[in-house]
Amino acid sequence: MALHGFQVIKLKKKMIKTMKKGSRIMITAYNKSGSQTIDHYSLLGFTKAYNTAKKSCT
């Protein structure tokens, strides 16, 4: 399923809002051979880093 314009913006906003509220994130991906990889990351400091990047890029 391909996402277009407003769908991508809406998804990004929802994802950022969720990440700001969270403490950890789990990313699931598949490599070319189909093997699943799951990585876990801390979101500690995400809000501060996001706000700094957003401020710097405006």
Secondary structure, 3 states (H helix, E strand, C coil): CCCCHHHHHHHHHHHHHHHHHCCEEEEEEECCCCCEEEEEEECCCHHHHHHHHHHHCC
